Amino acid sequence: MQLIVLGLNHKTAPVEIRERFNFSQDKTVRVLRRLINNDNINEAVLLSTCNRTELYLVLEDAAAGAAFLRTLLRHLAGGQYKPDYFYNLTGSNCIRHLFKVASSLDSLIIGEGQILSQIKSAYNLSRSRGMTATLLNTVFTRAITVGKRVRTETKIAYSSVSVSSAAVDLAIDIIGDLNQSNILILGAGRMSELTARHLIDKGARTIFVSNRNLEHAKELAEKFNGTAIPYNGFMQQAITSDIIITSTGAPHYVITAQGVRDILPQRNGKPLILIDIAVPRDIDPLAGEIEGVTLYNIDDLEGVVDMNKHFRSSEAKVAENIIEEGIESLKERLRYLTMRPVMVQLHEKMNFLRQKVLKRAFAKLPELTDKERRIIDIMTQRLEHKFLREPMTAMNSAAGTADEERYKKMICELFLLNDSGEDCIGDENKFDYWD
């Protein structure tokens, strides 16, 4: 079996490509089910955020699995598939990549805090649907632990910017003092709330909030003494807005180029600034080509966060050391797992034989009390553990070494673990974690 990640992110693909691979929870579940129904895919986790979409998989047959994934990607991309957009990492490189993602070292904004919770959500979704097992459970649990260590043991998140704060900084760079600015926020989710908070912190006095669900818009507006706008009226509010920041979950454009053209005559030549931090995008990119309109999307925020990179570079080195420690620790854990199938078989067989002998003994000794039966049961368990201790220790020591296959074969032959007719020393018991 082989552990791989197939993905694309803000470094490899522009937002117009990434949005084609941005999956809602329902769509994520549908994609995962399709993956798991393939005989070559044993485990799967799909991570989808505004800046990345990554499939973490355990493949039975790497070549056949990769061919299936390429076909799936072409289907999902709707004709926009290009191999250059994607990266494919295996074994230790896959694990190192996941650890860097969990530590926010691979984020557009290094040190941002959302990615760790996004990884937890993606993993928990797959696990709750029965789409992970021993390998991905082990890898993702360790990745989350490493991500937490990086955040608590380094200053990488100190004074960290976020997508929302970067959007506000961009607005300040463009318009200057926000004190007299008329600002409209579309969306009432977590990103919109963070944006509103940054706006107020940076001097904005009044904000307007519009959302498809008016009650949600009211709840967000009330937190910041803002004003809620009915969704069917936000373009009317846009007439007097200096800046519109969008972060909805809509699968289509909520501001069209034609809609912008329609309001321009009523703005009397006043410039309009649009900042779209949603993926998929909320604003038709053609709107940015209209005279008097300036449009920024999430990819345009990179320049805003460059100022933080110098400080974070030294902290990133500390974080990378933590990541390497985590990889070595995980490597030791997975080294044991390569021998685990045979060890489980051996333990189960010995326990079966113990129970069989106990049943016969108790049948011949009906006068035994419950207490006496428990004493005998515990005694036989201890004997079983003592008998298994040496072979188990030897197998654990041999795991991941040149002696591994020899020990597997020897244990299978000595303890007759091939009675089912299955080959217990074949490739199905070997995990190619480390390339």
Summary of the structure (lengths in Angstrom):
residues: 435
radius of gyration: 28.5
end to end distance: 10.7
largest distance: 101.5
contacts: 1394
relative contact order: 0.10
helix: 58%
strand: 13%
